[in-house]
Amino acid sequence: MDAAAPRQVGLLRSALLPDGRLVDVAIDGETVTDVAPAGTLPAPADAVLDLDGRLLLTAPAEPHAHLDKALSADAIHPPLGDLGAAIASWSAHAATMTVEDVTDRARTAALALLATGTTSVRTHVDVLSGRRTAEDAPAPVESATRGARALVQVRDELAGLMDIELVALAGPLAPDHHVEAVLDCGVDLVGGAPHLAEDPLADVDRLLAIAERYGVGVDLHTDESLDGPVTLDHYARAVLRMPRTGRQYSAGHCVRLGTLGHERLAEVVADVAAADLGIITLPITNLYLQGWQHPVSTPRGLTAIRALTEAGVRVAAGADNVRDPFNPVGRSDALETASLLVSAGHVTPDQAYAMVSDTARSVMGLPAAGPVPGRRADLLAIAATSVTDAVANAPADRIVLSRGRLVARTEVRTTVAAPMSVRATAPVPA
């Protein structure tokens, strides 16, 4: 992180745009006000940040994180495995967590995202009901809200650096009063995983009813498997009846769509498009968790990106889990997500970067950002010559602006050592 951050920036000098232009970018407060040829816009010297030809992009936004789980793998030592194995190992560990433990890991994970360029994060946080079967008694409310209280603290601590939005991740066995208690802590949206419920459609309706009572939006984990019933179309049709002003509705994973036949897929996609439901694909975690039961011709485990985008659906992409039972790796870098989209999702590098930046912001309900007059000055400057170069090489040299303020800067200094002199010798006789 830059020792001088955060500080207000009034002018970005010598920025390279994706279209090849070298420009100056004027900023007033948190808004880009002008873009002109490099060297032509005046500004006080103390307000100028020289980008020295770095590529200037819309800052990434992370539409689907789990900051409460992040960086827990070293403590859990989870076995390799599918979604069921990950849930089991996480549930066992979650019973032992303290608010302080979650806070420390979540803060570290959030700052790692910021350092790589992500200025806005939507993170799910478990409703820690403590129930593994319907017969189990729910945990006390104080225990159920541990994760939420930790993430609210982190959100408040980092409010001057980045925007964090919280989603209550309610498992099928989490009672309504626990979900409501988490929302009362200051969590922003209702979430859940209805596909794990005994009656998935009923759980969709239950979660939507809670959201309606609280007047908030919804972001569900949806159809996170390669087979089984589909809930996404039911969710989409229900959203058509929900209030839209000031509320966002989205669905993450949607893996099942990638395995549907053409006719059934077309039906579901039509419902999603009609509801203007945002879809969030999560390549790194879905590639890891899906397909364990298919050792031959292993499916990719992604949603139907092409069918959705061709129908006009907004498809964003996120990193999901980072170094926890659901994904043992991950760099907290949107360019990692974009690269995987190119390889596994068959989109172009430009499309991939849009999915982790502009479209992610749209699905999250954030103002448009980027080096365009009138947009929010959430910007990433990176030592790259093009979007493809940035996605391919993920250079570590980055400058991050959030709402017009410099909030992070990573510079790489390379020292080339003198070449070594190597001389071959004959082996010494025994």
C-alpha positions as CSV (number, residue, x, y, z in Angstrom):
1,M,0.0,0.0,0.0
2,D,1.2,3.5,-0.7
3,A,2.4,5.3,2.4
4,A,0.8,8.5,1.1
5,A,-2.6,7.0,0.6
6,P,-5.3,7.9,0.7
7,R,-5.0,11.3,-0.9
8,Q,-7.2,13.2,-3.3
9,V,-6.1,13.3,-7.0
10,G,-7.1,16.1,-9.3
11,L,-5.3,15.0,-12.5
12,L,-3.9,11.8,-13.9
13,R,-1.1,12.6,-16.3
14,S,-0.1,10.4,-19.3
15,A,-2.6,7.6,-19.0
16,L,-2.9,5.0,-21.7
17,L,-6.4,4.1,-22.6
18,P,-7.4,0.7,-24.1
19,D,-8.1,2.4,-27.5
20,G,-4.4,3.5,-27.6
21,R,-4.8,7.2,-26.8
22,L,-2.3,8.8,-24.3
23,V,-4.4,11.2,-22.2
24,D,-4.8,13.4,-19.1
25,V,-7.8,12.6,-16.9
26,A,-9.2,15.4,-14.8
27,I,-11.0,14.5,-11.6
28,D,-13.3,16.6,-9.4
29,G,-14.0,15.0,-6.1
30,E,-15.1,11.4,-6.9
31,T,-16.0,12.1,-10.6
32,V,-14.0,12.1,-13.8
33,T,-14.7,15.5,-15.4
34,D,-12.4,15.6,-18.5
35,V,-10.3,13.5,-20.8
36,A,-7.9,15.2,-23.1
37,P,-4.6,14.6,-25.0
38,A,-1.6,14.1,-22.6
39,G,0.0,17.3,-21.4
40,T,-3.0,19.6,-22.2
41,L,-4.9,19.7,-18.9
42,P,-3.7,22.1,-16.2
43,A,-3.8,21.2,-12.4
44,P,-1.9,22.2,-9.2
45,A,1.3,20.2,-8.9
46,D,0.2,18.7,-5.6
47,A,-2.9,17.3,-7.2
48,V,-1.2,15.6,-10.2
49,L,-0.4,11.9,-10.3
50,D,1.8,10.9,-13.3
51,L,0.9,7.5,-14.6
52,D,3.9,7.5,-17.0
53,G,2.0,5.6,-19.7
54,R,0.3,3.0,-17.5
55,L,-2.9,1.5,-18.9
56,L,-5.9,3.1,-17.2
57,L,-9.0,0.9,-16.7
58,T,-12.2,0.9,-14.7
59,A,-11.3,-0.5,-11.3
60,P,-12.5,-4.1,-10.8
61,A,-15.5,-4.8,-8.5
62,E,-15.9,-8.1,-6.7
63,P,-19.5,-9.2,-6.9
64,H,-19.2,-12.4,-4.9
65,A,-16.7,-12.9,-2.1
66,H,-16.8,-14.8,1.2
67,L,-14.6,-12.6,3.4
68,D,-15.7,-14.5,6.5
69,K,-14.2,-17.7,5.1
70,A,-11.2,-16.2,3.4
71,L,-7.7,-17.4,4.4
72,S,-9.0,-20.1,6.7
73,A,-7.5,-23.1,4.9
74,D,-4.3,-23.1,6.9
75,A,-6.3,-23.4,10.2
76,I,-8.7,-26.0,8.8
77,H,-6.5,-28.1,6.7
78,P,-9.5,-29.2,4.6
79,P,-9.4,-32.3,2.5
80,L,-9.6,-32.0,-1.3
81,G,-13.1,-32.5,-2.4
82,D,-16.4,-31.4,-3.8
83,L,-19.0,-28.9,-2.4
84,G,-20.3,-31.4,0.2
85,A,-16.8,-32.0,1.6
86,A,-16.1,-28.3,1.7
87,I,-19.4,-27.5,3.5
88,A,-18.7,-30.2,6.1
89,S,-15.1,-29.0,6.9
90,W,-16.2,-25.4,7.0
91,S,-19.2,-26.1,9.3
92,A,-17.0,-27.9,11.8
93,H,-14.5,-25.0,11.9
94,A,-17.2,-22.3,12.0
95,A,-18.4,-23.6,15.4
96,T,-15.0,-22.6,16.9
97,M,-14.6,-19.1,15.3
98,T,-14.6,-15.9,17.3
99,V,-15.6,-12.5,16.0
100,E,-12.0,-11.4,16.3
101,D,-10.7,-14.3,14.2
102,V,-13.2,-13.5,11.4
103,T,-12.4,-9.8,11.6
104,D,-8.7,-10.3,11.2
105,R,-9.0,-12.6,8.2
106,A,-11.7,-10.6,6.5
107,R,-9.7,-7.4,6.9
108,T,-6.6,-9.0,5.4
109,A,-8.5,-10.4,2.5
110,A,-10.3,-7.1,1.8
111,L,-7.0,-5.2,1.7
112,A,-5.5,-7.8,-0.6
113,L,-8.4,-7.1,-3.0
114,L,-7.8,-3.4,-2.7
115,A,-4.1,-3.7,-3.4
116,T,-4.8,-5.5,-6.7
117,G,-7.3,-2.9,-7.8
118,T,-10.8,-3.9,-6.5
119,T,-12.5,-0.9,-5.0
120,S,-16.0,-2.4,-4.4
121,V,-16.8,-5.8,-2.8
122,R,-20.0,-7.7,-2.3
123,T,-19.4,-10.4,0.3
124,H,-21.6,-13.1,1.6
125,V,-21.5,-13.8,5.4
126,D,-22.8,-17.0,6.9
127,V,-25.8,-16.9,9.2
128,L,-24.2,-19.2,11.8
129,S,-27.2,-21.1,13.0
130,G,-25.2,-24.1,14.2
131,R,-27.8,-26.5,12.8
132,R,-26.7,-29.6,10.8
133,T,-30.1,-31.3,10.8
134,A,-33.7,-30.1,11.2
135,E,-33.8,-31.7,14.6
136,D,-30.9,-29.7,16.0
137,A,-31.7,-26.8,18.2
138,P,-30.6,-23.4,16.7
139,A,-27.6,-21.7,18.3
140,P,-28.2,-18.6,20.3
141,V,-28.7,-15.4,18.3
142,E,-25.4,-14.0,19.7
143,S,-23.6,-16.9,18.1
144,A,-25.5,-16.8,14.8
145,T,-24.4,-13.2,14.2
146,R,-20.7,-13.6,14.9
147,G,-19.7,-13.4,11.2
148,A,-22.0,-10.5,10.5
149,R,-20.7,-8.5,13.4
150,A,-17.1,-9.1,12.2
151,L,-17.8,-8.0,8.6
152,V,-19.8,-5.0,9.7
153,Q,-16.7,-3.9,11.7
154,V,-14.4,-4.4,8.7
155,R,-16.8,-2.6,6.4
156,D,-16.8,0.4,8.8
157,E,-13.0,0.4,9.2
158,L,-12.4,0.4,5.5
159,A,-15.1,2.8,4.5
160,G,-12.6,5.5,3.5
161,L,-10.8,3.1,1.2
162,M,-13.3,0.8,-0.4
163,D,-17.0,0.0,-0.6
164,I,-18.1,-3.3,1.0
165,E,-21.7,-4.6,0.7
166,L,-22.8,-7.5,2.9
167,V,-25.2,-10.4,2.0
168,A,-26.7,-12.7,4.7
169,L,-26.0,-16.2,3.5
170,A,-28.8,-18.2,5.1
171,G,-28.6,-22.0,4.8
172,P,-31.8,-23.9,4.5
173,L,-31.7,-24.7,8.3
174,A,-31.1,-21.2,9.4
175,P,-34.3,-20.0,11.1
176,D,-35.9,-16.8,10.0
177,H,-35.2,-15.0,13.3
178,H,-31.5,-15.7,12.8
179,V,-31.5,-14.2,9.3
180,E,-33.4,-11.2,10.6
181,A,-30.9,-10.8,13.5
182,V,-28.0,-10.7,10.9
183,L,-29.9,-8.1,8.9
184,D,-30.4,-6.1,12.0
185,C,-26.6,-6.0,12.5
186,G,-26.4,-3.9,9.3
187,V,-26.2,-6.5,6.6
188,D,-27.5,-5.1,3.3
189,L,-29.0,-8.0,1.3
190,V,-30.7,-11.4,1.8
191,G,-28.9,-14.4,0.4
192,G,-29.0,-18.2,0.7
193,A,-28.5,-21.5,-1.1
194,P,-32.0,-22.8,-1.8
195,H,-30.6,-25.7,-4.0
196,L,-29.4,-27.3,-0.8
197,A,-32.8,-27.3,0.8
198,E,-35.2,-30.3,1.0
199,D,-37.7,-28.1,-0.9
200,P,-35.6,-25.7,-2.9
201,L,-38.5,-23.7,-4.3
202,A,-40.0,-23.2,-0.9
203,D,-36.7,-21.9,0.4
204,V,-36.5,-19.4,-2.5
205,D,-39.9,-18.1,-1.5
206,R,-38.9,-18.0,2.2
207,L,-35.8,-15.9,1.5
208,L,-37.7,-13.5,-0.9
209,A,-40.4,-13.0,1.8
210,I,-37.7,-12.0,4.4
211,A,-36.2,-9.6,1.8
212,E,-39.7,-8.1,1.2
213,R,-40.3,-7.6,4.9
214,Y,-36.9,-5.8,5.2
215,G,-37.2,-3.9,1.9
216,V,-33.8,-5.1,0.7
217,G,-32.4,-6.8,-2.4
218,V,-31.5,-10.5,-2.9
219,D,-28.4,-12.3,-4.1
220,L,-28.8,-16.1,-4.0
221,H,-26.4,-19.0,-4.5
222,T,-28.3,-20.8,-7.2
223,D,-28.1,-24.3,-8.7
224,E,-24.5,-25.0,-7.7
225,S,-24.4,-28.5,-9.1
226,L,-24.1,-30.3,-12.4
227,D,-27.4,-32.1,-12.0
228,G,-30.6,-32.0,-10.0
229,P,-33.6,-29.6,-10.2
230,V,-33.3,-26.0,-11.4
231,T,-34.4,-23.2,-9.2
232,L,-33.2,-20.2,-11.2
233,D,-36.3,-19.9,-13.4
234,H,-38.6,-20.0,-10.3
235,Y,-36.4,-17.3,-8.7
236,A,-36.5,-15.1,-11.9
237,R,-40.3,-15.3,-12.2
238,A,-40.7,-14.4,-8.5
239,V,-38.4,-11.4,-9.0
240,L,-40.8,-10.1,-11.7
241,R,-43.3,-9.6,-8.8
242,M,-40.8,-7.9,-6.5
243,P,-40.3,-4.1,-6.1
244,R,-37.2,-3.0,-8.1
245,T,-36.6,0.6,-7.1
246,G,-33.4,0.8,-5.1
247,R,-33.1,-3.0,-4.9
248,Q,-30.8,-5.4,-6.7
249,Y,-31.6,-9.1,-7.6
250,S,-28.9,-11.5,-8.6
251,A,-27.9,-15.1,-8.7
252,G,-24.4,-16.6,-8.2
253,H,-23.0,-19.9,-9.6
254,C,-25.9,-21.1,-11.8
255,V,-23.7,-24.1,-12.7
256,R,-26.7,-26.3,-13.7
257,L,-27.3,-24.1,-16.7
258,G,-24.1,-25.3,-18.2
259,T,-25.5,-28.8,-18.4
260,L,-29.0,-28.2,-19.6
261,G,-30.2,-29.2,-23.1
262,H,-30.9,-26.5,-25.6
263,E,-34.7,-26.3,-25.1
264,R,-34.7,-26.2,-21.3
265,L,-31.8,-23.8,-21.3
266,A,-33.6,-21.4,-23.6
267,E,-36.7,-21.5,-21.2
268,V,-34.6,-20.6,-18.2
269,V,-32.6,-17.9,-20.0
270,A,-35.8,-16.3,-21.2
271,D,-37.1,-16.1,-17.6
272,V,-33.8,-14.6,-16.4
273,A,-33.7,-12.0,-19.2
274,A,-37.3,-11.0,-18.6
275,A,-36.6,-10.4,-14.9
276,D,-33.3,-8.6,-15.6
277,L,-31.7,-10.8,-13.1
278,G,-28.0,-10.3,-12.8
279,I,-25.9,-13.5,-13.1
280,I,-22.5,-14.0,-11.4
281,T,-20.2,-16.7,-12.7
282,L,-17.4,-17.8,-10.4
283,P,-14.8,-19.7,-12.4
284,I,-12.1,-20.5,-9.9
285,T,-14.3,-22.0,-7.2
286,N,-16.7,-23.8,-9.6
287,L,-13.8,-25.3,-11.6
288,Y,-12.4,-26.6,-8.3
289,L,-15.6,-27.9,-6.7
290,Q,-17.5,-29.3,-9.7
291,G,-16.8,-32.5,-11.6
292,W,-15.2,-34.7,-8.9
293,Q,-17.7,-37.5,-9.8
294,H,-16.7,-37.3,-13.5
295,P,-13.1,-38.5,-13.8
296,V,-13.6,-38.9,-17.6
297,S,-14.7,-35.9,-19.8
298,T,-14.8,-33.8,-16.6
299,P,-17.2,-30.9,-17.2
300,R,-16.0,-27.3,-16.7
301,G,-18.6,-26.5,-14.1
302,L,-19.5,-23.0,-15.3
303,T,-22.8,-21.4,-16.1
304,A,-24.0,-21.0,-19.7
305,I,-22.1,-17.7,-20.3
306,R,-22.7,-17.4,-24.0
307,A,-26.4,-18.3,-24.0
308,L,-27.0,-15.7,-21.2
309,T,-25.0,-12.9,-22.8
310,E,-26.5,-13.5,-26.2
311,A,-30.0,-13.1,-24.6
312,G,-28.9,-9.7,-23.1
313,V,-28.4,-10.9,-19.6
314,R,-25.8,-9.1,-17.5
315,V,-23.2,-11.7,-16.6
316,A,-20.6,-10.6,-14.1
317,A,-17.8,-12.7,-12.7
318,G,-16.1,-13.0,-9.3
319,A,-13.4,-14.8,-7.4
320,D,-15.7,-16.3,-4.8
321,N,-13.6,-18.2,-2.2
322,V,-9.9,-17.6,-1.5
323,R,-7.8,-20.1,0.3
324,D,-10.6,-21.8,2.3
325,P,-12.3,-25.2,2.1
326,F,-14.1,-24.2,-1.0
327,N,-11.0,-23.2,-2.9
328,P,-7.5,-23.8,-1.6
329,V,-5.8,-21.2,-3.8
330,G,-6.7,-17.8,-5.3
331,R,-4.8,-14.5,-5.5
332,S,-7.5,-12.0,-4.6
333,D,-7.0,-10.5,-8.1
334,A,-9.7,-9.8,-10.6
335,L,-7.2,-10.5,-13.4
336,E,-7.0,-14.1,-12.3
337,T,-10.8,-14.4,-12.6
338,A,-10.6,-12.7,-16.1
339,S,-7.9,-15.1,-17.3
340,L,-9.9,-18.1,-16.2
341,L,-12.9,-16.7,-18.1
342,V,-10.9,-16.6,-21.2
343,S,-9.6,-20.2,-20.8
344,A,-12.6,-21.9,-19.4
345,G,-15.5,-19.6,-20.4
346,H,-14.4,-19.0,-24.0
347,V,-14.8,-15.2,-23.9
348,T,-12.3,-12.6,-25.2
349,P,-10.0,-10.8,-22.8
350,D,-11.9,-7.5,-23.3
351,Q,-15.2,-9.3,-22.5
352,A,-13.6,-11.0,-19.5
353,Y,-12.3,-7.7,-18.1
354,A,-15.7,-6.1,-18.6
355,M,-17.3,-8.9,-16.6
356,V,-15.1,-8.2,-13.6
357,S,-15.4,-4.4,-13.8
358,D,-18.2,-2.6,-15.7
359,T,-20.7,-5.5,-15.6
360,A,-19.9,-6.4,-12.1
361,R,-20.6,-2.8,-11.0
362,S,-23.9,-3.0,-12.9
363,V,-25.0,-6.2,-11.3
364,M,-24.0,-4.8,-7.9
365,G,-26.1,-1.6,-8.5
366,L,-23.0,0.7,-8.4
367,P,-22.5,3.9,-10.4
368,A,-20.7,3.4,-13.7
369,A,-16.9,4.1,-13.3
370,G,-13.9,4.5,-15.5
371,P,-11.9,7.1,-17.4
372,V,-15.0,8.7,-19.0
373,P,-16.4,12.1,-18.1
374,G,-19.3,11.9,-15.7
375,R,-18.3,8.5,-14.3
376,R,-17.0,7.7,-10.8
377,A,-13.2,7.8,-10.5
378,D,-12.8,4.2,-9.4
379,L,-9.7,3.5,-11.5
380,L,-6.9,1.0,-11.9
381,A,-3.6,2.0,-13.6
382,I,-1.4,-1.0,-14.5
383,A,1.9,-1.5,-16.2
384,A,0.4,-3.0,-19.3
385,T,0.1,-2.1,-23.0
386,S,-3.5,-3.4,-23.5
387,V,-6.3,-5.2,-21.8
388,T,-5.0,-8.5,-23.2
389,D,-1.6,-7.8,-21.9
390,A,-3.0,-7.0,-18.4
391,V,-5.2,-10.2,-18.3
392,A,-2.4,-12.4,-19.7
393,N,0.5,-11.1,-17.5
394,A,-1.3,-9.6,-14.4
395,P,1.5,-7.1,-13.8
396,A,2.0,-6.4,-10.1
397,D,2.8,-2.7,-10.8
398,R,-0.6,-1.1,-10.0
399,I,-2.1,2.3,-8.9
400,V,-5.6,2.2,-7.4
401,L,-8.0,5.1,-7.1
402,S,-11.3,4.8,-5.2
403,R,-13.8,7.7,-5.6
404,G,-11.0,9.9,-6.9
405,R,-8.5,9.2,-4.1
406,L,-5.3,7.3,-4.3
407,V,-5.8,4.3,-2.0
408,A,-3.1,1.8,-3.0
409,R,0.1,1.7,-5.0
410,T,2.3,-1.3,-5.8
411,E,5.6,-0.7,-7.7
412,V,7.9,-3.4,-8.9
413,R,11.6,-2.7,-9.2
414,T,13.5,-5.3,-11.1
415,T,17.3,-5.8,-10.7
416,V,19.0,-7.9,-13.4
417,A,22.0,-9.7,-12.0
418,A,25.2,-10.1,-14.1
419,P,25.2,-13.4,-16.0
420,M,27.0,-16.2,-14.2
421,S,30.1,-17.8,-15.7
422,V,29.5,-21.5,-16.0
423,R,32.4,-23.9,-16.8
424,A,32.0,-27.6,-17.4
425,T,34.4,-29.9,-15.6
426,A,35.2,-33.5,-15.9
427,P,34.0,-35.7,-13.1
428,V,36.6,-36.4,-10.4
429,P,37.7,-40.1,-10.5
430,A,36.8,-42.1,-7.5
